[in-house]
Amino acid sequence: MSLWLELKRRKVVRVAVVYAATAFAVLQAADIMLEQMNVPDWGMGLVVAFVVLGFPIALVLAWALELTPDGIRKTDAPVAGESAPALLGKRTVLAAALLVVLGIGLGAGWLLKPATDAPDQPPAPVAGTPAIETVPTSTADGEILAAAAGEPDQNTIAVLPFLNMSADPDNAFFADGISEELLNILAGVDGLKVASRTSAFSFKGKDTPIPQIARELGVRHILEGSVRRQGDRVRITAQLIETRSDTHLWSETFERELVDIFRVQEEIAQAITLALKDVLGVRTVSVAATTTDLTAYELFLRGRTRFYQRVGLDEAIADLRSAVERDPDFAEAWAFLGAASFVVGNGGYPSELDRAPLMDAARVAAERALALDPELATALAVKGQLLTRNRDAAQTVEGLQLLERAASGVTADTSAPLWLGLSLLELGRVDRALPSLEQANALDPLVGINQGYLGIAYATAGRTEEAILLGQRSQELTGSVFWSFHLLVELVNSGAEARADELLGAMLADDDLNPVDRQFFTELQLALSDPARRDPIFVSGEPGADEDDRFRAVVKDLMFRNGERAVSVADSRVSQLMLTIGAWLPSLGWLREDPAFFAFMDRIGAVGFWELEGFPPGCRAVDEPAGRRLDCSGYGP
């Protein structure tokens, strides 16, 4: 008997057809379900491998065994004169057809795909064309998030970092970048309040339930999703969740060529505003392509993510430089190149780069960005910061004005209001600083630096207990005790030494406190209990000491009223902050009225600003034999 007739008799062909149809349906279902289950790319590869390896096994089993009413048994030898059955029986054809239809339905999205509403109007063309509509937004101080105990507004949303479903872990930058782009787009939708990037991204890699995230961020809606990139194609899955009921309002999967990335962002934003149309009304969202060079765009996304994380800033500068080299008209890349160059050049972050030329590089980048887009908030903020540090009164005024413009612009980044509030706080204008610092903290409540500087502002305004809570919270979020030093200085100078000792005890109870800070806090406790120990145990701040030593010397001198020495060692940015911000604490009148402090503020340009814009409330300049000084007899919270 020929092999073909034997294959027919043993029904091997039927098994092959049914197996192929079943495999087709299984692969289509796996392609959808594995992504929804957040299984990485290798999961689909594993399914394919099992399907392929199973095919020859199924054929061998079909040859050797047959299914009978009595069960599975070995296939009998052929009988002389026996005719072979039909190649494909009716039931085989029907089963195979149904499986193929099922597979086609899964692949086309007829099944296992949440229903979505089509947008009321098609999105505007974006690839290489300017946006048709620019929607401004204005956010009042504290509006972005409701109080923790209150019910958040319906028009609040947070964008969580999208999961990287690509095999290459480096594509995590791309996934983060897409999330950030969507966040920035939604921040420009009139009436929609968007939680800031830093707070939302603080949940990255954590298995925190959606309702808890919503409570901590004070939002009613969460956008989450995943990004899978394969070559020049990208698949983005996004879903919008109503957090109070934990239900999905909308979800969709977009599979496109990378050249369509801006259109996908627009489609997602349009779908979200449509899902929230009962709250927002009908909104048209348009997204302009910021660059036509996709390599430059990827470099920008990676550099911006590193800048936001304040990790790998040297690499961020390199990425952003490469982006603007590829596309000299890429305004956002210029803006973030300026921002990264500024924060590295200003100190405070580790770097292998020569810091000296970075401030000039930051100025050039910010100016180029503003030439391309005069209202780009990040570039305005960088230029404003640079101007306030030029020690020129007129430029300080201009810098503050630019920071105010940046803080009122459409952005999900809180750098501008934070920088504005901090600059005003250094100038003794806590009355003007408080609203900006409150705005930064309301926009980004899970960022320790926002909580810390707001705490110092509250202490300056006489709200000491609120300040202590914020200082402790900032330490929890950042691991830094920088802001708590100011609170200790205020408590000791105001005579509340027992409360200061209590706060020191709470700080020392932190198991994560680094050894250097632990030793210093212990020395402070000893100095509080025994004044005779104050001078012998503090020897830091001498010539040749490092920046941390000089900072701790300023802390000690402000705490125990040695103003002249504090002024003499405040020669770094960190110790200068301790001096200039600490001087406005309510109990430090002895420092702000010291001629040495006045001379210091004159050197850094603050006196020129006061003469141009007015002295801090309750203060005026007076001339005395010992030197010019402030008279702050009318100063008070």
FIPAMI-664840 format. One record per residue (C-alpha): x, y, z. Coordinates in steps of 0.05 Angstrom, whole numbers, plus 5000, padded with zeros to 4 digits. Layout:
BEGIN
XYZ ...
This chain:
BEGIN
500050005000 502750694982 504851175037 499351675018 493851145025 496750945092 496851675116 489551725096 487851075131 491151275195 487851965190 494452335196 492352845145 486053005185 490153105248 494953565211 489354005185 485754055252 492454175288 494254735240 487355065248 487754995323 494755285325 492555885284 486856035333 491455925394 496856395367 491756945353 488856885423 495756875455 497857495417 492157875450 491757545519 499157525536 499758275525 493658415569 496857975622 503358385617 507457765596 514057985564 515757865491 519157195505 512356925527 509656945456 516056635431 515056065480 507955935455 510355925383 515855435402 510954965436 506254995377 511754835327 514754275369 507953975381 506353895307 511053295292 509052985359 501753025339 503252695271 507152125303 501551995353 496352015297 500451495258 501351025317 494651095353 487351175338 481351395378 475850875382 469250805422 473350365469 478750895478 485551015449 489150405420 494750225373 492850285300 491349605269 495349335211 492049445142 487048915118 487548665047 482348995002 480549515055 478950185023 482050815052 477251325084 476052005054 481852495060 477852985102 471352805135 465553295141 466653385216 474053515203 472554045151 467354375197 471954385258 477754665218 473355195187 470655415255 477755455284 480155865225 474256345232 475756395306 483056565293 481157085241 476157395289 481457445344 486557745297 481658245268 479458455337 472358185334 473557795399 477357925464 477658665448 474059175493 468959585456 470860315444 467260905419 469761255358 471761975368 466262485351 471062805302 477362535269 483962765296 487563305257 493663125214 499963165254 505762845217 510263425197 504663945202 503264475255 497764355306 490964615287 489064805357 493064995419 489064935483 491765355541 490465165613 490665515679 491265155745 489865525809 494365385868 492564735900 487164555849 490763985816 489663505874 484263495925 485763425999 487462716019 481062646060 476662966007 473562695943 477862855882 474663225824 471962815766 476563185718 482962935750 487662425719 494462115730 498661785676 502561195703 509060975670 507460495613 510459795619 516159615572 513958975537 519858975489 525458465494 530659015498 530759325568 533559975538 526760085508 524360255579 526560965563 522060955502 516160695543 517261225597 517861755543 511261575512 507861615580 511062305591 508762545523 501662335537 501962675605 504363325574 498963295520 493363175572 496163745615 494364205557 487063995555 482764555582 479164335645 483163705656 487663685718 493563225711 497862965767 505163125755 510162655724 514562555785 508862365832 505661895782 512261565764 513861445837 509460815831 513760525776 515559805790 510959765850 504959305856 500559845886 493059755875 489860275830 485060535883 490860665931 494861035876 488661455863 487961635936 495361835943 495162245879 488162525891 485362335822 479062005796 482161705733 488461315717 491561205649 496060595645 498660165589 504459825556 509159935498 512159395454 517159585401 519559115347 524059435296 520460015263 513659815290 510659975357 504659705394 501660145448 496159885493 492660415536 486760375584 483060905623 480560695692 475361035736 478560945804 472561015850 469160405819 475660105791 472360015723 475160095653 472160675615 476260565552 481860145525 485060055458 491159755425 494860155371 499759805325 503360285279 509760455244 514160905286 513061475237 505861495263 507861565336 505162275342 498462085312 497861505362 499061995419 493662445390 488761875382 489761645454 488862355481 482662465438 479661805462 480761995535 477562675527 471762335492 470961845549 470762445597 466262865553 460762885607 465763245651 469963635601 465063735544 467463615474 474863745466 479163715404 486363505418 491763615366 498963415372 504363725329 510363305309 516163595348 521263295300 521262895236 527662535256 525561915295 532561775320 532962475348 526162365381 528561725415 534862065439 530462625467 525862145503 531761795535 535362435555 529062755583 527462125625 534562135654 533762875670 527162765706 530262185746 536462605761 540461975747 545761915692 545662665678 552162625638 548862115592 542562555589 546763145565 550062695513 543362435488 540263125483 546463415448 545962855397 538562995388 539563735371 545463565326 540963125285 535263625286 537464345301 530164565301 527964095357 525764605409 524064135466 530763785460 534364455465 530164635526 531864005564 539164045542 539164725576 535764445639 540463845645 546564295634 544064785686 542864275742 549663955731 553364615724 549964885786 552664305828 549263805873 549363215825 555262755809 558562885742 564962735703 563863345660 567464005668 562164425704 565165105686 562665145614 555864815628 552465455651 554265785585 551865165548 545365205588 544365935567 545665785494 540865195494 535365575529 536066165481 535765705421 529565355449 526066025460 527866265390 524065645364 518365675415 517966315457 513066015508 516665365522 516065315598 522464905610 526765395570 523565995605 525065685673 532365545655 533566245630 530066525691 534566125737 540766345701 538767085705 537267055780 544366795792 547967355755 548167805818 545268375778 538868695805 535568835737 537168125713 534367835777 527868195765 527667945693 529367245716 523567235766 518867475713 520966915667 520066405723 513066675735 511466585661 514165885663 510265705726 503765935695 504965565629 502364885608 507164375638 506963765682 513863935710 514064305776 521164575768 518765275749 514265415810 519365085856 525165495828 520966125832 518966005904 526065825924 528966455892 523866895927 525166545993 532566695989 530867435978 526667446041 520067486004 516366916037 509867266023 511067175948 514666505955 509166135992 503966105935 509165835886 511765315935 504665105952 503265045877 509364605866 507464155925 500164115903 502263925832 507463425856 505963195928 510362585926 516762965911 520863065974 524263705951 517464035942 515263826012 521864036042 522264746015 514864856030 516364636101 521865166107 517165686080 511865486131 517165536187 518966236161 511666426164 511166176236 507565516220 512865096255 508964456270 506564416197 513664526176 516263956219 511263476189 513263676118 520663616136 519662916162 515662736100 521163006055 526262576092 521861956081 521362106006 528562305993 532762026049 535662726058 535563126123 537363786090 530664126103 530263896175 536564276192 532864926182 527364696230 532464516283 535665206276 528865536286 526965106346 533565236383 533665986368 526466056391 528065716458 524465066442 530564636457 526464066485 522464036420 529064056381 531763476422 525263096408 526063216333 533362996335 531162356370 526162216316 531462316262 536461866298 531061326301 531161276226 534860626210 536560876140 540261496166 547261516137 553061476186 555562186174 548762496188 547862036248 554362266279 552662996266 545762936297 548762586358 553763166365 547963666361 544363296417 550563326460 551464066445 544164196465 544963856531 551864136548 553764836522 560964716542 561464186487 559164646431 565964896409 570464286421 566063786383 565264236321 571564316281 568664286210 568364876164 575665046170 579665246107 580564636062 574264286089 569663966038 562864236020 559063796069 563564016126 562464746110 554964636106 554864306174 559064876202 553765366179 548364946212 552064926278 553665676276 546465876260 543865406314 548465696368 548566436344 555466486313 553166906254 559867216233 563066536225 556966256189 557466816138 564966696128 564165956110 557866006067 561965966003 558465395967 551465355937 548964875990 551665266050 549365916017 542265636014 542665466088 544766176105 540266576058 533966166072 535366076146 536266816157 528866936148 526566456202 522566856255 527666746311 533866936270 533167686276 540167716306 542867446239 538967856189 540768496226 548168336228 552468786182 556268166160 549867866133 548068506097 554968516064 554067796043 547267936012 550268535977 555668085946 550567605917 546268175888 540368145936 541268855963 541069135892 534568755881 531669025946 533469735926 530069635859 523969235881 523269385955 526069076018 522868476052 516468676090 518269006156 525569116137 529669716115 536969886105 540470316159 547470596162 551270496228 558570566250 559369816247 556969806175 550569796135 545369306160 537969126157 533169396208 527668866210 524069116272 517469076234 518868386206 514467806227 510267236200 
